[in-house]
Amino acid sequence: MMYTIIDIETTGQGNKITEISIFKYDGDKVIDEFTSLVNPQSYIPDYITVLTGIDNFMVANAPTFSEIADTVLAITEGMVFVAHSVNFDYNVIRNEFKALGIDFTRKKLCTVRLSRKLIPGHKSYSLGKICRALDIDINGRHRARGDAEATVILFEKLLQTDGSEIVINDFLKKSSKEATLPPHLPSAVFNAIPNEAGVYYFKNKKGKVIYVGKAKDLKKRVLGHFYNKTERELNLCRETADIDFELSGSELIALLMEDAAIKKHFPEYNQAAKRIPKAYAIFMFEDRNGIIHLAYNILKGAPNPLLTFYNITDCRQFLERLCMQFELCPKYCHLQEGVAQCSHYLIKTCKGVCIENESVHDYNSRVQNAIKHTMEYAKDMVIKEKGRHAEEEAFVMIRNSVYAGYGFIDRSEQIISKEDLETYLIPQKDNVDVQKIIRSYMSVGR
């Protein structure tokens, strides 16, 4: 079997190649080599220059990738593409060819995954650390030729390990996921993921959650990340060393679990739903003259809230509608502050309580009706869902239009009242994203 052992350096953001080194290897010795700087036709950031030593001046007169494409195609033709964290190098090169209208397809092997399989027990399988552990000198770390040459020596050692032929043949089978999985992710971890609904957590080598997702089919969705060739997904997969998961039983609860997990862990690869928006509430109080006020404030500063919102505009607009519908005073609904009497530009329904033209008793009677209306507006609801297995049911609880959480119940349990559900409730925080999830679920007529 013939191999090309490859390493590239890139611009980082955008992943345009700045240097490439290819060693053709026949399983015994190197029989050809191609190494070249590459003009990426884009800016090389300073942090990349610090890491690799390659700056914009060095590549100014270097050939572009299109100028070396034929050479790369020829030297890799019919060869197995070998690299340390192969998916990164392979996909960057493949994208360069794609931009030229050329389909680049090669069988591939990852020396990280091979090392994990053939020489287990090392703390780290990064190129620098595994080479140090195996006494392999790297002459030019973070330069394409130095790293590629070290990978050749590492690959030689792997080929000489007992059982290497069987392992490599297994890795190269079309049915094998080994070339697809992230380099640092053990196969056993992926194989343990079920084809069921739930949430999944990508973790890095330190155990930190770096991405949270949800799916109807966890295994299928997770595998989809490994086939995605975008720069963001490639970087995510390179950092992934473990995947944890939780079953949800249904897509709705998976969505709710996902939102809570993102807001708890703030994973760097989750761009949406990280914010924890402020909650606002409408509440009531009585002043020293006995007048009942309706007001709004952030939820934490609202005693005995009547209704909760996650947008201050929605909160104020609801109060304005309430004020008009029940002919209340904008001053005592706190839609106007610091005024002796109301003079709202939109609301003209006040009967004069603010200038003593109406009795406090009559005014408060309408405020009480408004409060009753508000309490009726706030709904209690329980949404039933599938459980995580056949002997289980799940539910989502809404109290006063506020999401309270979800829970799971064995089908053998007798549930007579909503209070019985409280025992099984897993309390959760409400927020605008959760409200959107539930509204969207309800809108499809389930």
ZIKAUR-V502881 format. One record per backbone hydrogen bond with DSSP energy under -0.5 kcal/mol. CO is the residue of the C=O (numbers start at 0). NH is the residue of the N-H. E is the energy in kcal/mol with one decimal. If there is no record, write none. Layout:
co = {CO/CO}
nh = {NH/NH}
e = {E/E}
This chain:
co = {1/2/3/3/4/6/8/8/10/10/11/15/17/18/19/20/21/21/22/22/23/23/24/28/31/33/35/37/38/42/44/44/45/46/47/48/52/54/55/56/58/62/63/63/64/64/67/68/69/70/71/72/75/78/79/79/80/81/82/82/82/84/84/85/86/87/88/89/90/91/92/93/94/95/96/96/97/101/102/106/108/108/109/110/111/112/113/114/125/126/127/128/129/130/131/134/136/137/139/142/143/144/145/146/147/148/149/150/151/152/153/154/155/157/160/162/163/164/165/166/167/168/169/172/176/176/181/183/185/185/186/187/189/193/193/195/196/196/197/198/199/200/201/201/202/202/203/207/209/210/212/214/216/217/218/219/220/221/221/222/222/223/229/230/231/232/233/234/235/240/241/243/245/249/250/251/252/253/254/255/256/257/258/259/260/261/266/268/274/278/279/280/281/281/282/284/286/290/290/292/294/296/297/298/300/301/306/308/310/311/312/313/314/315/316/317/318/319/320/321/322/323/327/328/329/329/330/331/345/351/351/351/352/358/359/360/361/362/363/364/365/366/367/368/369/370/371/372/373/376/378/380/381/382/384/388/390/391/392/393/394/395/396/396/397/398/401/403/404/405/406/408/409/412/413/416/416/417/417/418/418/419/420/420/421/423/424/425/430/431/432/433/434/435/436/437/438/439/440/440/441}
nh = {79/24/5/81/22/20/17/18/12/44/14/10/37/8/35/6/23/33/4/24/30/31/2/25/23/21/19/39/64/44/47/48/49/50/51/52/54/58/59/59/61/38/66/67/67/68/71/72/73/74/75/76/78/80/3/81/108/5/84/85/110/87/88/89/90/91/92/93/94/95/96/97/98/99/99/101/100/103/104/80/82/110/113/114/115/116/117/118/129/130/131/132/133/135/134/136/138/139/142/146/147/148/149/150/151/152/153/154/155/156/157/158/159/160/163/166/167/168/169/170/171/172/172/175/179/180/184/185/188/189/190/191/192/195/218/217/247/248/214/245/212/243/209/210/240/241/206/203/268/201/199/197/220/221/222/223/224/224/225/225/226/227/233/234/235/236/237/238/239/185/202/200/198/253/254/255/256/257/258/259/260/261/262/263/264/265/269/270/276/298/308/296/305/306/294/292/289/286/292/284/282/280/300/301/302/304/281/279/314/315/316/317/318/319/320/321/322/323/324/325/327/326/329/332/334/335/333/293/347/354/356/357/355/362/363/364/365/366/367/368/369/370/371/372/373/374/375/376/377/378/400/397/383/395/393/391/410/386/408/384/406/382/403/404/380/401/398/427/396/425/394/392/412/414/415/419/420/420/421/421/422/422/423/424/424/407/426/405/434/435/436/437/438/439/440/441/442/443/443/445/444}
e = {-2.0/-3.2/-0.6/-2.9/-2.4/-2.2/-3.2/-1.5/-1.1/-0.6/-1.7/-1.7/-3.2/-2.4/-2.5/-1.9/-0.5/-2.6/-3.0/-0.5/-2.6/-1.1/-3.0/-2.2/-2.6/-3.2/-2.5/-0.8/-0.5/-0.7/-0.6/-1.7/-2.5/-1.5/-3.0/-2.5/-0.6/-1.2/-0.6/-0.8/-1.1/-2.5/-0.7/-0.8/-1.0/-1.1/-2.3/-2.7/-2.4/-2.5/-1.5/-1.0/-2.3/-0.5/-2.7/-0.6/-2.7/-2.9/-0.7/-0.7/-2.0/-1.2/-1.0/-3.0/-2.2/-2.3/-2.3/-2.6/-2.3/-1.9/-2.2/-2.5/-2.0/-0.6/-1.0/-2.7/-1.7/-0.7/-0.7/-3.6/-1.7/-0.6/-2.4/-1.7/-2.3/-1.7/-3.1/-2.6/-2.9/-2.0/-1.7/-2.2/-1.5/-3.4/-1.1/-0.6/-0.7/-1.5/-1.4/-2.6/-2.5/-2.8/-1.8/-2.0/-1.9/-1.7/-2.4/-2.7/-2.3/-2.0/-2.1/-2.5/-1.4/-1.3/-1.9/-2.1/-3.0/-2.2/-2.3/-2.6/-1.8/-0.6/-0.9/-1.4/-1.5/-2.4/-1.5/-0.6/-0.8/-1.3/-2.8/-1.2/-1.6/-1.1/-1.5/-2.4/-2.0/-0.9/-2.2/-2.4/-2.1/-2.2/-3.0/-1.3/-3.2/-1.6/-2.2/-2.1/-2.1/-2.7/-2.6/-2.2/-2.3/-2.8/-2.4/-1.4/-1.0/-0.9/-0.8/-0.6/-0.9/-0.9/-2.5/-2.3/-2.2/-2.6/-2.0/-1.4/-1.0/-0.5/-3.0/-3.1/-2.4/-1.7/-2.4/-2.0/-2.8/-2.5/-2.2/-2.0/-2.4/-2.5/-2.0/-1.3/-2.7/-2.4/-1.3/-0.7/-0.6/-3.2/-3.5/-1.8/-3.7/-1.0/-2.6/-3.8/-2.1/-2.4/-0.5/-1.6/-2.6/-2.8/-1.5/-1.7/-0.6/-0.6/-2.2/-3.2/-2.1/-2.4/-2.7/-2.1/-1.8/-2.3/-2.2/-2.3/-2.4/-2.2/-2.8/-2.1/-2.8/-0.8/-0.5/-0.9/-2.7/-1.1/-1.2/-2.1/-0.7/-1.3/-3.3/-0.7/-1.1/-2.2/-3.0/-1.7/-1.3/-1.9/-2.6/-1.5/-2.1/-2.5/-2.5/-2.3/-2.2/-2.4/-1.9/-1.8/-1.5/-0.7/-3.8/-3.3/-0.6/-2.2/-2.5/-1.7/-2.7/-1.1/-3.2/-2.9/-2.0/-3.0/-2.8/-1.1/-2.5/-2.5/-3.2/-2.2/-2.8/-3.6/-2.1/-3.0/-2.1/-0.6/-0.6/-0.7/-0.7/-0.8/-0.8/-0.6/-0.5/-0.7/-1.7/-0.7/-0.8/-0.6/-0.8/-1.4/-2.3/-1.9/-2.1/-2.6/-2.7/-2.6/-2.1/-2.7/-2.1/-0.7/-0.8/-0.6/-1.4}
